[in-house]
Amino acid sequence: MWACWGVVLAAAIALAVLAGLDDRLPGDLSASSAVQDWPFPGEPFADVLRLLSGTEVVAGIGAVLAVIAWLAGRRRPALALAAGLAVMVLLQFAVKEIVDRPRPPPDLVDLRAGFTSPSFPSGHTMSPSYLYGFLAAATLASSLPRGLRAAAVAGVAAFLLLGGLANVYLGVHWTSDVIGGYLWALLVLIPAARAAFPSRP
């Protein structure tokens, strides 16, 4: 697990350095053009996905879930979830400010949504990837039937993939911003999930 974490760390830092050196990476513009030409997911659905994946919304949901877990006697997962949320928010802010990558310009993409912070990493990808990834880990560690666990994890994966796609579709992120969001979320998720569910292999 820690070897995997080290690989993710190296990839996240390398991508952040590249994003800091260039406003867009090879393939970003062509990927945005292709995705924005698709009829799916469409602006209404993409807007809903973006709303549900905002950092403030995710942090609020995560805080409520942590309190519920604490009150239910699940102290270790509650603490791990809450600590990971705090680290995730601070890390997201720090990386955005350090990299300070501009958003895709409207002369290159069709801008279909607003934004308030630098582009890398995508906060609307990083935040839900941590929270819903943690919930997927909790599901895997539970005693639910195998089929139900698999369905829940598949649902989380589909939501996160669609959320990343929606950010590119709306023109507010390059594909490399979205990939960065996944990587930086994993850096927090892996140790948080390990701390919450130490008995899992």
C-alpha positions in Angstrom: 0.0 0.0 0.0 2.7 2.4 0.9 4.6 1.7 -2.3 1.4 2.5 -4.2 1.2 5.8 -2.1 4.7 6.6 -3.1 4.0 6.2 -6.8 0.9 8.4 -6.5 2.9 11.0 -4.6 5.5 11.1 -7.3 2.9 11.3 -10.1 1.0 14.1 -8.3 4.1 16.2 -7.7 5.3 15.7 -11.3 2.0 16.7 -12.7 1.8 19.7 -10.4 5.2 20.8 -11.6 4.2 20.5 -15.2 1.0 22.3 -14.6 2.9 25.1 -13.0 5.2 25.4 -16.0 2.5 25.5 -18.6 -1.0 26.8 -18.8 -2.0 23.5 -20.5 -0.4 20.2 -21.2 -0.2 18.3 -24.5 -3.6 16.8 -25.2 -5.5 19.1 -22.9 -6.9 21.3 -25.7 -7.9 18.4 -28.0 -9.5 16.6 -25.1 -11.5 19.6 -24.2 -12.6 20.2 -27.8 -13.7 16.6 -28.1 -15.6 16.5 -24.8 -17.3 19.8 -25.3 -18.6 18.5 -28.7 -20.3 15.6 -27.0 -24.1 15.8 -26.4 -23.5 14.0 -23.0 -23.5 14.9 -20.2 -25.2 18.1 -21.2 -25.2 21.4 -19.2 -28.1 20.6 -16.8 -26.6 17.3 -15.7 -23.1 18.6 -15.6 -24.2 21.5 -13.5 -25.8 19.1 -11.0 -22.7 17.0 -10.8 -20.6 20.1 -10.3 -22.9 21.3 -7.5 -22.7 18.0 -5.7 -18.9 17.9 -5.9 -18.1 21.4 -4.7 -15.6 21.5 -1.8 -18.0 23.3 0.5 -20.8 20.8 -0.2 -18.4 17.8 0.2 -16.9 19.1 3.4 -20.4 19.7 4.9 -21.6 16.2 3.9 -18.4 14.7 5.2 -18.6 16.5 8.5 -22.2 15.3 9.0 -21.2 11.7 8.2 -18.2 11.9 10.6 -20.5 13.1 13.4 -23.0 10.3 12.7 -20.2 7.7 12.7 -18.9 9.1 16.0 -22.3 8.9 17.6 -22.8 5.4 16.3 -19.6 4.4 18.1 -17.4 4.2 15.0 -14.8 6.4 16.5 -11.8 5.3 14.4 -13.5 5.8 11.0 -15.1 9.1 12.2 -11.7 10.5 13.3 -10.0 9.3 10.1 -12.7 10.8 7.9 -12.7 14.1 9.7 -8.9 14.4 9.7 -8.7 13.5 6.1 -11.3 16.1 5.2 -9.3 18.8 7.0 -6.1 17.7 5.3 -7.7 17.5 1.9 -9.2 21.0 2.1 -5.9 22.5 3.3 -3.8 20.6 0.7 -6.2 21.5 -2.1 -5.9 25.2 -1.2 -2.1 25.0 -0.9 -1.5 23.2 -4.2 -3.8 25.6 -6.1 -2.0 28.6 -4.7 1.5 27.2 -5.3 0.8 26.0 -8.9 -1.4 29.1 -9.6 -2.5 27.7 -13.0 -5.0 29.9 -14.9 -8.3 28.5 -16.0 -8.9 27.5 -19.6 -9.4 30.8 -21.5 -12.8 31.5 -23.2 -11.0 31.9 -26.6 -10.0 28.3 -26.5 -12.9 26.6 -24.8 -16.7 27.2 -24.4 -16.9 28.4 -20.8 -20.2 27.1 -19.4 -19.7 27.7 -15.7 -18.1 30.1 -13.2 -15.1 29.6 -11.0 -13.3 31.3 -8.1 -9.9 29.7 -7.7 -6.8 28.6 -9.7 -7.3 25.7 -12.0 -4.9 22.9 -10.8 -5.9 20.6 -9.2 -9.6 20.4 -9.9 -11.3 20.9 -6.5 -14.5 19.6 -7.9 -12.7 16.4 -8.6 -10.3 16.2 -5.6 -13.0 16.8 -2.9 -15.6 14.2 -4.0 -12.8 11.7 -4.8 -11.6 11.8 -1.2 -15.1 11.7 0.4 -16.8 9.2 -1.8 -13.6 7.2 -2.1 -13.6 6.9 1.7 -17.2 5.8 1.6 -16.3 3.2 -1.0 -13.5 1.9 1.3 -16.0 1.8 4.2 -18.3 -0.3 2.1 -15.5 -2.7 1.1 -14.6 -3.1 4.8 -18.2 -3.8 5.8 -20.0 -7.1 6.1 -22.5 -6.2 3.3 -23.0 -8.9 0.7 -20.3 -9.0 -1.9 -22.6 -8.0 -4.8 -23.9 -5.0 -2.9 -20.4 -3.9 -2.1 -19.3 -4.2 -5.7 -22.4 -2.2 -6.9 -21.7 0.6 -4.4 -18.0 0.9 -5.4 -19.0 0.8 -9.1 -21.5 3.6 -8.4 -18.9 5.7 -6.7 -16.4 5.2 -9.6 -19.1 6.1 -12.1 -20.0 9.3 -10.2 -16.4 10.4 -9.9 -15.6 9.7 -13.6 -18.7 11.6 -14.7 -17.8 14.4 -12.3 -14.4 14.8 -13.9 -15.9 14.7 -17.4 -18.4 17.3 -16.4 -15.6 19.7 -15.4 -14.0 19.4 -18.8 -17.4 19.6 -20.5 -18.2 22.9 -18.7 -14.9 24.4 -19.8 -13.7 25.2 -16.3 -10.8 22.6 -16.2 -8.3 21.0 -18.4 -8.1 17.2 -18.4 -4.8 17.4 -16.6 -6.5 19.4 -13.8 -9.0 16.6 -13.3 -6.3 13.9 -13.3 -4.4 16.0 -10.7 -7.6 16.1 -8.6 -7.8 12.3 -8.6 -4.1 12.0 -7.7 -4.0 14.5 -4.9 -7.2 13.0 -3.4 -5.6 9.6 -3.4 -2.7 11.0 -1.4 -5.1 11.8 1.4 -7.5 8.9 0.9 -5.0 6.0 1.1 -3.7 6.8 4.6 -7.1 7.9 5.9 -8.7 4.6 4.7 -5.9 2.6 6.2 -6.2 4.4 9.5 -10.0 3.9 9.5 -10.0 0.2 8.5 -6.6 -1.2 9.7 -7.8 -4.8 9.5 -8.3 -4.7 5.8 -5.4 -6.1 3.7 
